[in-house]
Amino acid sequence: MNNQIFTPEAYGAVADGRHNDGAAFWKAIDEAAVQGGTVQLQPNSTYYIARKKSHVSSDVGASANMKSTDGGEKVAAIVLDGVDNLMILGENTTILIDAPLFFCNINNTRNVTLQGLNFNYRIKPFAGAHTLSIDMEHLTADIVTDRSLQIEDAYDASTFPAYFGVLDRPDGRWHMFITGYDVLDKDTNTYRVHFKQKDKATVERVGLLLTTRLIVPMPRIGHRIERAFSIVGNTDFTMKDCNIWSVARFMFAIFRSEGIMRFENVNIVPEPGDNLPIVGWRDGYHVKENRAKFIWKNCRAQGLFDDVFNISASMLNVQTVYAPDDIDLFWGETKKVYAALMPGDTLTVINVLTGELIGSTSVREVVLQEGSHNRIRLSDPLPGVIAGEHIKVCFDCMVAPNSEIVDCDFRGTTRFRGPISIRDSHFYVLRMWIDVYSPYEGPIPASIHFTNCDFDCDDDHDVYFHLESQRKGNSGKNQYHLNDVLFDSCRLNQANFETHPVDKPYVRFI
C-alpha cells in the first residue's frame, strides 16, 4: 500500500470549526484516492464542511469530485467511489457539517478505513421543547424550544409521510406525528406545533406534553436528509474509534457488502454536554442485502428512535412461474430490479398464508432483470411453487451471515434475522424482533446465539422480545419455523419473551 500522506491543510484548510474547509478537505481526499495513500487529519480539531465553496488556496481549484453525478454540489463530507486501500485518519477529530449534506457516501470501494473521527451537525436536526399550553380539540401545542427552528412564518410538514417528534421518555419510542409549525414569537423561540389528528397514539400523548419535554425535528433538516452514512457495494470496510453525535433520519444504510465490515469502538451517543437524549430519528445500522460478515466490537448506541439494528434481507414474491425451476420475482418494497441478485445465491420459498415451507435451493442463472422483473432459473425445481403475493422468497445468503457483536452496549429496539453470534454484551431492550416481517423483510431467523449477555427491560412482566416465524399455528404440512435461537448463560427474564408455539421448540435458554 502507498504510504503517501495527504492533508487538507496542504490545500488551505484551517480546521478551526468556523471557516469552510470543504474544498480543501475534498481535494486532499481526491488526491489520496487517485495517487493512493492516507488522508491525515489534525488531532483534536474540527473541520467545518459546508456545501458552498470557500477557503481554498488560490492555486488549488475546486475538488474534482466536488460535483455530484447530477451536476450539483457534493452530497456528503466524505465521498468515495471505486477507491481501493484508502485511510482517513484523525484523533478526536470532528467533521462538522450543514444540512443538507450527510456524512459519508462510500460506494464500490475496497479496504477503506475511517478512524478517530467525530461526526456532528453544526445546526442539530432536533430541538428540545417545553410546552406552554395544549389545545386538545385542534391537537396543537404552543412550545418554547431551546434553539431557534430557523423559520420565519410557518412550516408545512403535512406532505412528508413520517414527520414526527418524540416525548423525552426513556421507556419507549413515543412518536408524535407532526404536520407543521407556526411561528408565534421568533425572538423567544415560541412556536405552535400541529399534530396529525387521526393518529390515536398521538392524541393520547398530546395530554402528556404539559409534564413531559418534547423533542421536535428541525424544519428542513430533521427527517428530510435520508441517510447520514450511505455505504453501498463495498468490500472490507473498517470504522474505528469514531463518535456519531447527531444525524438526521437514518444513521447507516449499508447494502450489498462483501468481505468483512468492521466497527470497533464506534459510539452512537449524544454529544457531550448536550442535554437532549437523541442522536437520530430512525435506524442506527440498517443492514440489508449484505453477503459480508459484520463485526461490531466495543460499540455503543443510544438515543435512536427506531431500530439500533435491522439486519435482514428483502422479501420478494413470485409473480410468474414459467416452470418449477424458472420463476419471476417481484420486489414489492421498491417495485424495481433487485440489484443484489447473483447466480449462486441461496434462497427459501415460503407461503405466508399457510405457513408452509415450499423449499430451499439456489440461483442457477439470472435470466432477466428489467423494470419490475427479476427472472431466475433455480438449481433445483420446486414442485410446489406458485405465483402470488403470499409466496415469499427470502435470500438467506444476503443477511450478513455469521456476523458478530462482541462487548457492546445498546439501548433501543433491534431486529436480527440472520446467523449472528452476540457475546459479552448488554442490551436495554425496548423491543427485540427475531422474526419474519413477511411484507418486506426476512429470511427465517436461524443460528442466532447470545452468550453471556445481559438484558434489561422497562419492567419484569410486559413482552419486549418477539420470537416467531409466523402465526399460522403448528398444524399442517412442512411448517417453516425459527431454527437454533440460543440464549446461553444470559441474564434475562423469560417473562418478557413471546414465542409462538410453532417456534418454541427451536428457542433454547441454557
Secondary structure, 3 states (H helix, E strand, C coil): CCCCEECHHHHCCCCEEEEECHHHHHHHHHHHHHHCEEEECCCCCEEEECCCCCCCCCCCCCCCCCECCCCCECCEEEEEECCEEEEEEEEEEEEEECCCCEEEEEECCEEEEEEEEEEEECCCCEEEEEEEEEECCCCEEEEEECCCCCCCCEEECCCCCCCEEEECCCCCCCEEEEEEEEEEEHHHCEEEEEECCCCHHHHHHHCCCCCCCEEEECCCCCCCCCEEEEEECCEEEEEEEEEECCCCCEEEEEECCEEEEEEEEEEECCCCCCCCCCCECCCCEEEECECCEEEEECCEECCECCEEEEEEEEEEEEEEEEECCEEEEECCCCCCCCCCCCCCCEEEEEECCCCEEEEEEEEEEEEEEECCEEEEEECCCCCCCCCEEEEEEECHHHECCCEEEECCEEEEEEEECCCEEEECCEEEEEEEEEECECCCEECCCEEEEEECCEEECCCCCCCCEEEECCCCCCCCCCECCCEEEEEECCECCHHHEEECCCCHHHEEEC
